[in-house]
């Protein structure tokens, strides 16, 4: 099967998914305070990753490219990003590295969104030279390196050896002309992985938690013979992945993604330490089923609802969300207990008597 055909098949199967999973945020609740010192008109959505300032914490996360039919998807996503002031990442650019005739399916995003923050994307096994080409291809502000071992192993034509990935990532971080994001694609991040990545120089990590598009399920659907059904629920949720990152938030910027359904999930992600929140599957579904204007309206409403939530919580800025109390329950609390993550400190933030 050609790479282009596989790209289109991934989109078709992703759109067909109607998962009832979520990113673990159902286990997390804000503690309501009745006397907030806040004003809706004064809420600010600006956030930062490194030296970059984002006008919104929302990121249209990596989806597609590499097939002629995906150019129009990327063009419309870039228009939505430009209209709403959100950042955007393209899908893996490997196809255009192999076949330069496909560059236009990615470069269109910069053509229609010349001022926006855009992230390039390649697998973490890429060479330094290819990483630089990917950045130059779309004049990117950031570079995502995706890690997706479970998906590759289930994919009929996927990789089977992953030796040397840490070395590749470290080299790209050293020589990349733009900041590097290491991104999971639906399986989440652990304390151990954060530490390993920070030790090799990574300073931006996208948790890519379980609960969004299920790529093991997609690859199982593509298999003609025996499927690996038992591991379709593999990995950590976005919420758990954010909690695992807690000890490192002073050393790394974290992007939350994976099963982000609404503005409340966005607010919870930001409160758990994320600087930016990535959404992919639900945006793609709205674009394909309802159109560009519907997607623009959805992102605009996300901003409006996030401002309302911030006002209820007494927060004027994104960073202030990290100081409000929230209670962690259910499976997420059980996980934290087993992993010695102190959830009481989240529940008692801002207590005057502590």
Secondary structure, DSSP 8 states (H G I E B T S, - for coil): --HHHHHHHHHHHHHH-------SGGGEEE---SS----GGG----EEETTEEESSSEEE-----SSTTHHHHHHHHHHHHHHHT-EEE----HHHHH-GGGTHHHHHHHHH-TTS-EEEEEETT--HHHHHHHHHHHT-SEEEEEE-HHHHHHSTT-----TTHHHHHHHHHHH-SSEEEEEESSS---HHHHHHHHHTT--EEE---BTSS-HHHHHHHH-SS---GGGTT-S-BHHHHHHHTGGGTTT-EEEEESS--SHHHHHHHHHTT-SEEEE-HHHHHHHHHH-HHHHHHHHHHHHHHHHHHHHHTT-SSTGGGGGS-EEE-HHHHHHHHHTT---HHHHTTT-TT-
